[in-house]
Amino acid sequence: MSGDASELTAGMISGLAVRVIPCLDVDAGRVVKGVNFTDLRDAGDPVEMARVYDAEGADELVFLDITASSGSRETTYDVIRRTAEQVFIPLTVGGGVRTVDDVDRLLRAGADKVGVNTAAVARPKLVGEIAERFGAQVLVLSVDARRTAGEVRTGSGFEVTTHGGRRSTGIDAVEWAARCAQAGAGEILLNSMDADGTRTGFDLELVRLVRAAVDVPIVASGGAGALEHFAPAVEAGADAVLAASVFHFGQLRIGAVKDALRSAGQTIR
């Protein structure tokens, strides 16, 4: 797929309008990034936050269980159950998913899609196993990618990392995304570890490279800090844009991001 052609597919691969997605990092049933919404009873309760985002027009929600310990896993199931009962937008849940049975339990709790990352790197056959049992539409491959440095070199210049970007794998991130899409991943959650938290904009080079390599939807993540950052990510090939702290702290609103995308000529729900 050529660069020009890849940009034409932005927002079109999935056949749907561009999605705007908040991400909640959940630790033992609490959102760990601070929020300041006056209409929340409990600023650390993900179910309350999900309600707010649903009311503001979020197209989906991503919940990431950042500790994924056995002690917090039941709490995570409870959070998903309560959220699914009260909001009607799709929920993607990731963090600590290691087996097909983990996926089954999350879906039964109310998740619509399940994200896998470290376990797929450790055992790539897991991607095909999940897709075969539940369908590609359920499986989101989360790719924590960063630019290579030091002795690590890949063809694309990006490698897959695990454990929140702390561990290098030496695996080419673009080739990995393509391999897993072919194996059955229905969507790529593309996290730029270089851009994450910088609020200087999404890593457009990374998005373009992965867009040229896969035909499944891409969710761009990492670097959102201003309204003008979202449209370029879609133009580079993202089908959805994800952000966390700028939404949690109230610096940006879902509606304002959608207005900015609409003004840039993108189709919004």
Secondary structure as the mmCIF struct_conf table of DSSP 4:
data_model
#
loop_
_struct_conf.conf_type_id
_struct_conf.id
_struct_conf.beg_label_comp_id
_struct_conf.beg_label_asym_id
_struct_conf.beg_label_seq_id
_struct_conf.end_label_comp_id
_struct_conf.end_label_asym_id
_struct_conf.end_label_seq_id
HELX_RH_AL_P HELX_RH_AL_P1 GLY A 3 LEU A 8
TURN_TY1_P TURN_TY1_P1 THR A 9 SER A 14
BEND BEND1 GLY A 15 LEU A 16
HELX_LH_PP_P HELX_LH_PP_P1 ALA A 17 ALA A 17
STRN STRN1 VAL A 18 VAL A 18
STRN STRN2 ARG A 19 ASP A 27
TURN_TY1_P TURN_TY1_P2 ALA A 28 GLY A 29
STRN STRN3 ARG A 30 VAL A 31
BEND BEND2 LYS A 33 LYS A 33
TURN_TY1_P TURN_TY1_P3 THR A 38 ASP A 39
BEND BEND3 ARG A 41 ARG A 41
TURN_TY1_P TURN_TY1_P4 ALA A 43 GLY A 44
HELX_RH_AL_P HELX_RH_AL_P2 PRO A 46 GLU A 56
TURN_TY1_P TURN_TY1_P5 GLY A 57 GLY A 57
BEND BEND4 ASP A 59 ASP A 59
STRN STRN4 LEU A 61 ASP A 65
BEND BEND5 ILE A 66 THR A 67
HELX_RH_AL_P HELX_RH_AL_P3 SER A 70 GLN A 86
BEND BEND6 ILE A 89 ILE A 89
STRN STRN5 LEU A 91 GLY A 94
BEND BEND7 GLY A 95 GLY A 96
BEND BEND8 THR A 99 THR A 99
HELX_RH_AL_P HELX_RH_AL_P4 VAL A 100 ALA A 109
TURN_TY1_P TURN_TY1_P6 GLY A 110 GLY A 110
BEND BEND9 ASP A 112 ASP A 112
STRN STRN6 LYS A 113 VAL A 116
HELX_RH_AL_P HELX_RH_AL_P5 THR A 118 ALA A 122
TURN_TY1_P TURN_TY1_P7 PRO A 124 PRO A 124
HELX_RH_AL_P HELX_RH_AL_P6 LYS A 125 PHE A 134
HELX_RH_3T_P HELX_RH_3T_P1 ALA A 136 VAL A 138
STRN STRN7 LEU A 139 ARG A 147
TURN_TY1_P TURN_TY1_P8 GLY A 150 GLU A 151
BEND BEND10 GLY A 155 GLY A 157
STRN STRN8 PHE A 158 THR A 162
TURN_TY1_P TURN_TY1_P9 HIS A 163 ARG A 166
STRN STRN9 ARG A 167 ASP A 172
HELX_RH_AL_P HELX_RH_AL_P7 ALA A 173 ALA A 183
TURN_TY1_P TURN_TY1_P10 GLY A 184 GLY A 184
STRN STRN10 GLU A 187 SER A 192
TURN_TY1_P TURN_TY1_P11 MET A 193 THR A 198
BEND BEND11 THR A 200 THR A 200
HELX_RH_AL_P HELX_RH_AL_P8 LEU A 204 ALA A 213
BEND BEND12 ASP A 215 VAL A 216
STRN STRN11 ILE A 218 SER A 221
BEND BEND13 GLY A 222 GLY A 222
BEND BEND14 ALA A 226 ALA A 226
HELX_RH_3T_P HELX_RH_3T_P2 LEU A 227 HIS A 229
HELX_RH_AL_P HELX_RH_AL_P9 PHE A 230 ALA A 236
TURN_TY1_P TURN_TY1_P12 GLY A 237 GLY A 237
BEND BEND15 ASP A 239 ASP A 239
STRN STRN12 ALA A 240 ALA A 243
BEND BEND16 ALA A 244 ALA A 244
HELX_RH_AL_P HELX_RH_AL_P10 SER A 245 HIS A 248
TURN_TY1_P TURN_TY1_P13 PHE A 249 GLY A 250
BEND BEND17 GLN A 251 LEU A 252
HELX_RH_AL_P HELX_RH_AL_P11 ILE A 254 SER A 263
TURN_TY1_P TURN_TY1_P14 ALA A 264 GLY A 265
STRN STRN13 ILE A 268 ILE A 268
#
